[in-house]
Every structure is written in C-alpha cells, then in structure tokens.
C-alpha cells in the first residue's frame, strides 16, 4: 500500500472514530466531562478526536470501546 493510500485510510478511520464517538455520547446523553470520568481520557483529547484534529494513541484508541460498556 502506498503512503498516500495509508494516509487516506488513516484519515477515514479517524473520521469513523470521531463520528462513532459523537454518536455514542449522544445516545447515552454523555458530556465530554462524563466520558472523561468514565474513561480517564481528558476532555481536551476527546474534543480533539471528535473534531478530527488528532489521531488517538493506543490508550485513547480504546475510548469508543470503553464508552460502549
């Protein structure tokens, strides 16, 4: 896979994560602060992920999984 394709795939996955995270928060009526309390991931990091401004680390990458439980 070329570097361009990897970057496109990475951006797409970030978009999907951001969408899913916002959807889960909305369905569960959770604020970013509530999600921070549940996951230990800072509000600042949650906000950046939702706005697709950062790619999550391994720690924050499991954020959606933690939010679903």
Buried (B, 14 or more C-beta within 10 A) or exposed (E): EEEEEEEEEEEEEBEEBBEBBBEBBEEEEBEBEBBBEBBEBEBEBBEBBBEEEBBBEEEBBEBBEEBEE
